[in-house]
Amino acid sequence: MVWRWIPGLGLCLCLGVASARAATIPDMLGRPVTIPDGSLRLVSLSPSLTEIVYSLGREDWLVGVTDFCDYPPAARAKPRVGGTMTPDLERMLQVRPSLVLATAEGNPRDLVGHLTRVGVPVFAVKPEGYAGILDSIRVLGRALQAQAAAAALVRAMDAQEARIRRAVAGRPRPRVLYLVWSDPWIAAGPASFIHDLLRIAGGENVVQARSVPYPRVSLEEVIARAPEVVLVASHLDTMVRPSTIVRDGLWQGVPAVRSNRVVPVPGDTIHRFGPRVVEGLEHLARAIHPGAFGLAEAVGQAAMR
């Protein structure tokens, strides 16, 4: 390792990560990334990536995570390197990573260039839809020398998804509005993987704007789209309470409000593209089709007798 002056960054510690047995693996942006063989020193720049690393059994390799990496609880004890959009490059270099895991949409675009210039490889993922989430786990399994663990995890997720699909199969598909945020109102659009989750869960997303994954919506738009179910994502203390919407007279023109179908759902399991996303998928399906699972599970148990 050597010190080098980087314009705009000052004097930086440059980490040589080349190895005679290094493997070159394309990430989900199509970039060839050279990854040293053997154990790695990982920095994860996303709570989703941290959860995947733990699920693949590589938690001992983690030497840095973001301020928002809180699951599993053990992740909270890992060294912090800043936020997902505001990572601290100096703190990252202090933990001497041999590989940084990043997301194409959740981390700063110039971060890759900064890290590359100081000799740290960055492996980026870009999940598109539910299938893209599974692809992310597979490609990370390859990058982290944990292909068998990744394959087993994907099989388990596939089985749970199939059970959810069976439970909602053949039922009417109600119009659904998924609210990611409340001030301003931000919804999940067709360009988000949440849109795919809503479809699998047996709903029809009322948001049609494709320009951004999570567009702002106005109350006038909501009333015009007439959602039959409104799902409100939880964000600890920043969540808007469903009761607030129900009591707001302006929302009384929304079918979901009139029929008391404004339902809170756990945002952390739904918004993170990690192994718990199937738990989030089931929360969505149960909120959209509350009567489906009791019947489906009873039929399944009877068939096994």
DRENZATI-532568 format. One line per field, with one value per residue (C-alpha): z, y negated, x; residue in one letter; residue number from 1. Coordinates in nm, 3 decimals. Last residue first. Layout:
N
zz	Z ... $
yy	Y ... $
xx	X ... $
residuo	A ... $
num	NUM ... $
END
This chain:
305
zz	0.553 0.324 0.118 0.435 0.529 0.187 0.197 0.542 0.427 0.123 0.327 0.602 0.347 0.118 0.357 0.398 0.023 -0.023 0.330 0.338 -0.001 0.101 0.427 0.229 -0.008 0.288 0.420 0.070 0.084 0.390 0.174 0.055 -0.180 0.106 0.055 0.160 0.477 0.604 0.504 0.737 0.619 0.750 0.595 0.463 0.364 0.581 0.308 0.270 0.294 0.024 -0.203 -0.194 -0.176 0.200 0.164 0.188 0.517 0.684 0.958 0.747 0.643 1.001 1.108 0.857 1.062 0.865 0.933 1.048 1.390 1.259 0.879 0.815 0.461 0.407 0.184 0.033 -0.098 -0.332 -0.512 -0.696 -0.959 -0.977 -0.598 -0.582 -0.860 -0.681 -0.359 -0.538 -0.618 -0.605 -0.808 -0.676 -0.957 -1.185 -1.538 -1.537 -1.405 -1.389 -1.021 -0.959 -0.890 -0.943 -0.661 -0.623 -0.414 -0.728 -0.880 -0.565 -0.553 -0.913 -0.834 -0.529 -0.776 -0.884 -1.243 -1.225 -0.943 -0.565 -0.411 -0.262 -0.078 0.034 0.326 0.338 0.212 0.047 -0.019 -0.207 -0.389 -0.485 -0.729 -0.636 -0.834 -0.813 -0.685 -0.914 -0.749 -0.418 -0.206 -0.490 -0.557 -0.187 -0.180 -0.494 -0.335 -0.029 -0.243 -0.458 -0.145 -0.016 -0.353 -0.369 -0.024 -0.120 -0.439 -0.248 0.013 -0.259 -0.450 -0.149 -0.295 -0.222 -0.588 -0.683 -0.400 -0.487 -0.839 -0.707 -0.450 -0.707 -0.954 -0.690 -0.650 -1.027 -1.049 -0.808 -1.035 -1.143 -0.902 -0.978 -0.801 -0.787 -0.699 -0.618 -0.632 -0.405 -0.565 -0.467 -0.811 -0.809 -0.483 -0.616 -0.947 -0.781 -0.547 -0.833 -0.881 -0.522 -0.371 -0.386 -0.760 -0.877 -0.542 -0.369 -0.226 -0.156 -0.184 -0.030 0.241 0.461 0.757 0.742 0.372 0.444 0.716 0.471 0.202 0.432 0.274 0.210 -0.008 0.182 0.506 0.689 0.726 1.045 1.207 1.276 1.602 1.439 1.207 1.502 1.505 1.167 1.052 1.146 0.850 0.837 0.948 0.665 0.701 0.746 0.822 0.698 0.632 0.946 0.808 0.514 0.591 0.274 0.480 0.655 0.324 0.195 0.497 0.449 0.082 0.169 0.436 0.165 0.135 0.246 0.313 0.286 0.387 0.195 0.269 -0.015 -0.373 -0.457 -0.664 -0.998 -1.116 -1.483 -1.524 -1.671 -1.441 -1.249 -1.165 -1.398 -1.225 -1.253 -1.015 -0.815 -0.772 -0.830 -0.625 -0.684 -0.390 -0.364 -0.125 -0.189 0.128 0.038 0.047 -0.077 -0.205 -0.473 -0.674 -0.535 -0.377 -0.322 -0.016 -0.077 0.000 $
yy	3.561 3.341 3.223 3.105 2.895 2.729 2.659 2.499 2.292 2.162 2.079 1.894 1.729 1.571 1.377 1.070 1.029 0.694 0.674 1.046 1.022 0.719 0.878 1.190 0.990 0.823 1.165 1.245 0.928 1.069 1.216 0.876 0.614 0.378 0.177 0.450 0.582 0.234 0.082 0.288 0.246 0.019 0.069 -0.176 0.051 -0.111 -0.088 -0.467 -0.511 -0.253 -0.407 -0.750 -1.044 -1.054 -1.157 -1.530 -1.471 -1.354 -1.109 -0.802 -0.947 -1.018 -0.673 -0.522 -0.681 -0.870 -0.706 -0.920 -0.758 -0.419 -0.421 -0.219 -0.195 -0.285 -0.054 -0.201 0.052 -0.016 -0.285 -0.542 -0.661 -1.002 -1.035 -0.956 -1.202 -1.480 -1.391 -1.457 -1.201 -1.222 -0.954 -0.658 -0.460 -0.766 -0.835 -0.545 -0.722 -0.468 -0.456 -0.248 0.068 0.376 0.629 1.004 1.022 1.096 0.770 0.572 0.724 0.618 0.260 0.281 0.347 -0.015 -0.139 -0.084 -0.340 -0.318 -0.628 -0.955 -1.195 -1.491 -1.452 -1.106 -0.852 -0.509 -0.506 -0.197 -0.257 0.059 0.135 0.471 0.785 1.028 1.372 1.656 1.708 1.524 1.822 1.997 1.690 1.671 2.036 1.982 1.683 1.891 2.168 1.923 1.760 2.098 2.184 1.843 1.900 2.244 2.109 1.823 2.061 2.286 1.992 1.846 1.733 1.368 1.262 1.576 1.540 1.172 1.271 1.515 1.272 0.995 1.231 1.309 0.937 0.898 1.159 0.944 0.644 0.482 0.534 0.327 0.454 0.290 0.442 0.173 0.242 0.033 -0.103 -0.470 -0.578 -0.302 -0.430 -0.782 -0.661 -0.428 -0.704 -0.937 -0.772 -0.830 -0.523 -0.401 -0.363 -0.140 0.030 0.082 0.353 0.244 0.494 0.522 0.277 0.112 0.004 -0.345 -0.370 -0.367 -0.627 -0.856 -0.801 -0.897 -0.770 -1.034 -0.869 -0.539 -0.710 -0.702 -0.446 -0.271 0.009 0.321 0.344 0.258 0.555 0.791 0.679 0.847 0.594 0.237 0.113 -0.251 -0.411 -0.224 0.082 0.150 0.442 0.720 1.043 1.212 1.156 1.388 1.651 1.589 1.457 1.213 1.077 1.050 0.846 0.613 0.571 0.466 0.223 0.060 -0.059 0.266 0.263 0.599 0.719 1.043 1.405 1.605 1.493 1.125 0.971 0.802 0.634 0.639 0.382 0.511 0.293 0.601 0.689 0.876 1.114 1.108 1.356 1.294 1.582 1.386 1.109 0.741 0.550 0.261 0.007 -0.357 -0.567 -0.914 -1.260 -1.515 -1.426 -1.688 -1.584 -1.254 -1.265 -0.911 -0.709 -0.351 0.000 $
xx	-5.316 -5.105 -5.403 -5.577 -5.275 -5.271 -5.643 -5.610 -5.312 -5.501 -5.810 -5.622 -5.400 -5.653 -5.875 -5.655 -5.599 -5.421 -5.278 -5.197 -5.027 -4.822 -4.709 -4.621 -4.404 -4.233 -4.138 -4.017 -3.806 -3.629 -3.351 -3.233 -3.375 -3.466 -3.784 -4.028 -3.864 -3.773 -4.105 -4.321 -4.684 -4.960 -5.308 -5.566 -5.855 -6.125 -6.391 -6.429 -6.051 -5.977 -6.243 -6.071 -6.312 -6.279 -5.916 -5.987 -6.170 -5.853 -5.954 -5.869 -5.536 -5.432 -5.555 -5.311 -5.032 -4.769 -4.437 -4.146 -4.116 -4.005 -4.034 -4.352 -4.487 -4.853 -5.056 -5.374 -5.626 -5.919 -5.724 -5.938 -5.686 -5.856 -5.860 -5.489 -5.411 -5.600 -5.420 -5.094 -4.828 -4.449 -4.279 -4.076 -3.913 -3.879 -4.006 -4.252 -4.562 -4.847 -4.937 -5.252 -5.053 -5.268 -5.263 -5.218 -4.901 -4.697 -4.818 -4.745 -4.395 -4.329 -4.430 -4.202 -3.918 -3.953 -4.001 -4.378 -4.413 -4.394 -4.547 -4.425 -4.655 -4.443 -4.419 -4.581 -4.331 -4.333 -4.706 -4.824 -5.153 -5.340 -5.622 -5.770 -5.679 -5.969 -5.862 -5.755 -5.418 -5.369 -5.260 -5.081 -4.864 -4.776 -4.667 -4.458 -4.285 -4.198 -4.051 -3.854 -3.710 -3.592 -3.439 -3.267 -3.113 -2.986 -2.828 -2.663 -2.521 -2.380 -2.229 -2.049 -1.716 -1.802 -1.823 -2.016 -2.265 -2.292 -2.396 -2.658 -2.799 -2.826 -2.995 -3.259 -3.326 -3.336 -3.613 -3.816 -3.788 -3.464 -3.177 -2.868 -2.558 -2.216 -1.876 -1.619 -1.245 -1.019 -0.700 -0.713 -0.837 -1.097 -1.240 -1.288 -1.430 -1.679 -1.792 -1.877 -2.215 -2.323 -2.499 -2.859 -2.909 -2.625 -2.581 -2.248 -2.024 -1.666 -1.381 -1.032 -1.128 -0.861 -1.080 -0.927 -1.007 -1.379 -1.342 -1.165 -1.426 -1.713 -2.033 -2.301 -2.566 -2.570 -2.474 -2.143 -1.862 -1.971 -1.767 -1.980 -2.176 -2.508 -2.466 -2.524 -2.889 -2.948 -3.033 -2.942 -2.739 -2.850 -2.521 -2.352 -2.130 -1.757 -1.524 -1.752 -1.561 -1.696 -2.047 -1.976 -2.239 -2.441 -2.732 -2.499 -2.370 -2.728 -2.834 -2.538 -2.626 -2.981 -2.857 -2.643 -2.283 -2.120 -1.746 -1.578 -1.231 -1.199 -1.113 -0.961 -0.909 -0.884 -1.165 -1.102 -1.420 -1.524 -1.804 -2.130 -2.338 -2.451 -2.089 -1.859 -1.616 -1.237 -1.077 -0.760 -0.518 -0.197 -0.351 -0.417 -0.560 -0.315 -0.457 -0.386 -0.383 -0.494 -0.335 -0.586 -0.931 -0.998 -0.697 -0.560 -0.212 -0.089 0.013 0.120 0.000 $
residuo	R M A A Q G V A E A L G F A G P H I A R A L H E L G E V V R P G F R H I T D G P V P V V R N S R V A P V G Q W L G D R V I T S P R V M T D L H S A V L V V E P A R A I V E E L S V R P Y P V S R A Q V V N E G G A I R L L D H I F S A P G A A I W P D S W V L Y L V R P R P R G A V A R R I R A E Q A D M A R V L A A A A A Q A Q L A R G L V R I S D L I G A Y G E P K V A F V P V G V R T L H G V L D R P N G E A T A L V L S P R V Q L M R E L D P T M T G G V R P K A R A A P P Y D C F D T V G V L W D E R G L S Y V I E T L S P S L S V L R L S G D P I T V P R G L M D P I T A A R A S A V G L C L C L G L G P I W R W V M $
num	305 304 303 302 301 300 299 298 297 296 295 294 293 292 291 290 289 288 287 286 285 284 283 282 281 280 279 278 277 276 275 274 273 272 271 270 269 268 267 266 265 264 263 262 261 260 259 258 257 256 255 254 253 252 251 250 249 248 247 246 245 244 243 242 241 240 239 238 237 236 235 234 233 232 231 230 229 228 227 226 225 224 223 222 221 220 219 218 217 216 215 214 213 212 211 210 209 208 207 206 205 204 203 202 201 200 199 198 197 196 195 194 193 192 191 190 189 188 187 186 185 184 183 182 181 180 179 178 177 176 175 174 173 172 171 170 169 168 167 166 165 164 163 162 161 160 159 158 157 156 155 154 153 152 151 150 149 148 147 146 145 144 143 142 141 140 139 138 137 136 135 134 133 132 131 130 129 128 127 126 125 124 123 122 121 120 119 118 117 116 115 114 113 112 111 110 109 108 107 106 105 104 103 102 101 100 99 98 97 96 95 94 93 92 91 90 89 88 87 86 85 84 83 82 81 80 79 78 77 76 75 74 73 72 71 70 69 68 67 66 65 64 63 62 61 60 59 58 57 56 55 54 53 52 51 50 49 48 47 46 45 44 43 42 41 40 39 38 37 36 35 34 33 32 31 30 29 28 27 26 25 24 23 22 21 20 19 18 17 16 15 14 13 12 11 10 9 8 7 6 5 4 3 2 1 $
END
